[in-house]
């Protein structure tokens, strides 16, 4: 009988401890982040006019480049291309113009305000850069190069 009382007492202690540990406590964890207004140029394809013939009075020389950029969704942006639209061989200067479309009627602005928009999402925005060297520029034979800069204000 004494054993039964000891076993019963031990069982009561174990069950009481088990029920005491069955309680839980909780707390919330909040996740947070801030999203920056951002634009980033992802690619620029150089403009190559090929071989220019300064004696051909009938034909301008055209070339095509491209640029792509991404902006945070909902970001207002303004794109333009700065810098002199000239190439040099170190002695002579060859002038060119940059256009927004293949028909070459609307020039790329060379400063703000440029071409403005609002990013609908963060997918790349791609835009052609259409160049033209006008006919009959009086330059010597050689290799010509120049640099302009694609700029995005946001």
Phi and psi in degrees as a GROMACS rama.xvg file:
@    title "Ramachandran Plot"
@    xaxis  label "Phi"
@    yaxis  label "Psi"
@TYPE xy
-60.7011  -37.2187  UNK-2
-65.886  -38.4728  UNK-3
-64.8374  -40.2954  UNK-4
-65.964  -41.4764  UNK-5
-65.8845  -43.8126  UNK-6
-65.0449  -43.1974  UNK-7
-63.6217  -43.4205  UNK-8
-64.0309  -41.1774  UNK-9
-65.7344  -40.6034  UNK-10
-63.6777  -40.3678  UNK-11
-63.6113  -42.6785  UNK-12
-62.964  -44.9628  UNK-13
-64.6235  -46.0062  UNK-14
-65.3993  -39.0876  UNK-15
-64.8175  -41.5799  UNK-16
-66.602  -38.8035  UNK-17
-64.6625  -46.491  UNK-18
-66.2358  -32.3159  UNK-19
-68.03  -32.5036  UNK-20
-87.3564  0.0267782  UNK-21
-80.5541  -6.70776  UNK-22
-76.7427  152.96  UNK-23
-129.934  159.504  UNK-24
-131.029  143.233  UNK-25
-131.2  159.248  UNK-26
-151.461  148.821  UNK-27
-88.1251  147.853  UNK-28
-119.217  123.522  UNK-29
-99.7088  131.451  UNK-30
-98.2987  139.621  UNK-31
-146.391  154.884  UNK-32
-158.253  156.83  UNK-33
-115.585  142.444  UNK-34
-107.483  124.404  UNK-35
-83.1675  145.008  UNK-36
-73.5635  120.389  UNK-37
-148.239  142.825  UNK-38
-130.343  145.829  UNK-39
-144.616  129.539  UNK-40
-76.1306  124.13  UNK-41
-99.0009  -24.7038  UNK-42
-163.088  150.937  UNK-43
-138.748  124.834  UNK-44
-99.0863  125.405  UNK-45
-62.7998  154.517  UNK-46
-96.7049  117.151  UNK-47
-117.212  115.275  UNK-48
-84.5941  -7.23212  UNK-49
72.7959  -141.482  UNK-50
-97.796  121.969  UNK-51
-95.1047  133.905  UNK-52
-107.976  104.373  UNK-53
-73.4671  -3.31334  UNK-54
-99.0183  -7.04858  UNK-55
-86.6459  103.566  UNK-56
-78.9754  -12.64  UNK-57
-93.6739  -18.4271  UNK-58
-129.898  130.114  UNK-59
-77.1156  164.121  UNK-60
-110.46  121.393  UNK-61
-107.847  150.079  UNK-62
-143.211  162.202  UNK-63
-133.449  133.304  UNK-64
-126.211  -172.577  UNK-65
-156.645  156.692  UNK-66
-140.707  154.205  UNK-67
-140.537  145.329  UNK-68
-147.127  163.464  UNK-69
-129.052  142.365  UNK-70
-131.796  154.404  UNK-71
-59.0144  139.833  UNK-72
-48.8972  132.164  UNK-73
84.1165  5.01624  UNK-74
-83.1331  130.975  UNK-75
-78.3002  132.719  UNK-76
-133.623  160.794  UNK-77
-140.956  118.148  UNK-78
-113.118  134.36  UNK-79
-151.721  168.699  UNK-80
-122.717  113.78  UNK-81
-94.7176  163.424  UNK-82
108.444  156.379  UNK-83
-66.0661  135.479  UNK-84
-92.0944  65.5785  UNK-85
-139.628  155.181  UNK-86
-125.518  152.334  UNK-87
-136.709  155.266  UNK-88
-105.424  8.28102  UNK-89
103.406  -19.523  UNK-90
-123.564  -58.6816  UNK-91
-96.5926  160.622  UNK-92
-120.812  131.919  UNK-93
-112.477  118.299  UNK-94
-88.6912  147.977  UNK-95
-144.4  167.125  UNK-96
-128.864  153.432  UNK-97
-115.909  135.327  UNK-98
-124.516  158.847  UNK-99
-86.9039  -17.9963  UNK-100
-140.512  162.031  UNK-101
-61.3403  -27.6443  UNK-102
-72.086  -12.3066  UNK-103
54.5304  54.2432  UNK-104
-114.198  -26.799  UNK-105
-112.645  115.051  UNK-106
-75.3076  154.194  UNK-107
-73.5608  129.694  UNK-108
-60.6241  146.188  UNK-109
-99.8274  7.99468  UNK-110
-169.143  175.162  UNK-111
-73.5564  143.569  UNK-112
-76.337  145.369  UNK-113
-108.896  -134.76  UNK-114
-93.9873  114.542  UNK-115
-101.006  154.893  UNK-116
-168.033  177.568  UNK-117
-127.052  128.897  UNK-118
-70.6245  117.901  UNK-119
-73.1839  -28.1908  UNK-120
-159.544  -174.501  UNK-121
-95.864  19.6593  UNK-122
-71.4383  154.28  UNK-123
-62.0853  140.388  UNK-124
-105.952  122.31  UNK-125
-112.56  141.056  UNK-126
-143.556  134.998  UNK-127
-74.6303  150.432  UNK-128
-122.92  108.213  UNK-129
-103.98  118.038  UNK-130
-104.659  155.108  UNK-131
-146.111  129.714  UNK-132
-100.987  121.034  UNK-133
-71.555  153.361  UNK-134
-66.8413  158.058  UNK-135
63.4339  33.9593  UNK-136
-78.6652  135.294  UNK-137
-87.804  87.2662  UNK-138
-131.642  157.047  UNK-139
-84.5027  163.741  UNK-140
-65.965  147.01  UNK-141
155.56  -175.195  UNK-142
-100.73  126.403  UNK-143
-114.209  143.238  UNK-144
-151.856  157.173  UNK-145
-159.791  164.8  UNK-146
-130.457  135.609  UNK-147
-122.853  167.242  UNK-148
-125.808  123.807  UNK-149
-77.7008  127.814  UNK-150
-126.375  137.246  UNK-151
-123.082  119.869  UNK-152
-96.894  139.111  UNK-153
